[in-house]
Amino acid sequence: MATLVTGGTVVTATGILQSDILIENGRIIAISENIDRTGQDIIDATGCYVMPGAIDVHTHLNLQVGDEKVSDGFYHGSVAAAHGG
């Protein structure tokens, strides 16, 4: 089964465009407008930016502010990030 991402603002290495993205077997196989929706799982990305491979690397491991300290240290925060969370 393929997945179709529709309605998003697609950001690529060469520009920004309004387009659909077709994904099969974990790979992007098409970036185009109005891809046929027949037989696809649909993800509505209207109002969202779609960027392949983008990750949020902003973190506050071992942060202490006043008497408060975040619960994740470097080890546990790194392990959680490596497992997708």
C-alpha positions as CSV (number, residue, x, y, z in Angstrom):
1,M,0.0,0.0,0.0
2,A,1.2,3.5,-0.9
3,T,0.9,6.6,1.2
4,L,-0.1,10.0,-0.4
5,V,0.8,13.2,1.4
6,T,-1.5,16.0,0.0
7,G,-2.0,19.7,0.4
8,G,1.3,20.5,2.1
9,T,4.0,23.1,1.3
10,V,6.9,20.9,0.1
11,V,10.4,22.1,0.9
12,T,13.2,20.5,-1.2
13,A,16.8,21.2,-1.8
14,T,15.9,23.3,-4.8
15,G,12.8,25.2,-3.7
16,I,9.4,25.4,-2.1
17,L,6.2,24.3,-3.9
18,Q,2.6,23.2,-3.3
19,S,2.6,19.5,-4.2
20,D,1.6,16.0,-3.4
21,I,4.1,13.3,-2.4
22,L,3.7,9.6,-3.1
23,I,5.5,7.2,-0.9
24,E,5.9,3.4,-1.6
25,N,7.9,1.0,0.5
26,G,9.4,3.8,2.6
27,R,10.6,5.7,-0.5
28,I,9.4,8.9,-2.1
29,I,8.6,7.9,-5.7
30,A,6.8,11.0,-6.9
31,I,6.5,14.7,-6.1
32,S,3.8,16.2,-8.3
33,E,0.5,18.1,-8.3
34,N,-2.8,16.1,-8.2
35,I,-1.4,12.6,-7.9
36,D,-4.2,10.0,-8.3
37,R,-5.6,9.1,-4.9
38,T,-7.0,5.7,-5.8
39,G,-5.8,3.0,-3.4
40,Q,-3.6,5.3,-1.3
41,D,-3.5,5.9,2.4
42,I,-4.0,9.7,2.6
43,I,-2.2,12.1,4.9
44,D,-3.7,15.6,4.7
45,A,-0.8,18.1,5.2
46,T,-2.9,21.2,4.5
47,G,-1.3,24.1,6.4
48,C,1.9,22.1,7.1
49,Y,5.4,22.2,5.7
50,V,6.7,18.8,4.5
51,M,10.4,18.3,4.6
52,P,12.0,14.9,4.0
53,G,14.7,14.1,6.5
54,A,14.2,17.1,8.8
55,I,14.6,16.5,12.5
56,D,14.3,18.8,15.5
57,V,17.8,18.8,17.2
58,H,16.9,21.4,19.8
59,T,17.2,19.9,23.3
60,H,17.8,20.9,26.9
61,L,19.6,17.9,28.4
62,N,21.0,18.4,31.9
63,L,19.4,21.9,32.0
64,Q,18.9,23.4,35.4
65,V,17.0,26.7,36.0
66,G,16.9,27.8,39.6
67,D,15.8,24.7,41.7
68,E,14.3,22.9,38.7
69,K,16.2,20.4,36.5
70,V,15.0,18.6,33.4
71,S,14.6,14.8,33.8
72,D,16.7,13.7,30.9
73,G,20.5,13.6,31.2
74,F,22.8,13.3,28.2
75,Y,22.8,9.4,28.2
76,H,19.0,8.9,28.5
77,G,18.2,11.8,26.2
78,S,20.5,10.4,23.5
79,V,19.1,6.9,23.8
80,A,15.6,8.2,23.6
81,A,16.5,10.2,20.5
82,A,18.2,7.3,18.8
83,H,15.0,5.3,19.3
84,G,12.8,8.0,17.7
85,G,11.7,9.8,20.7
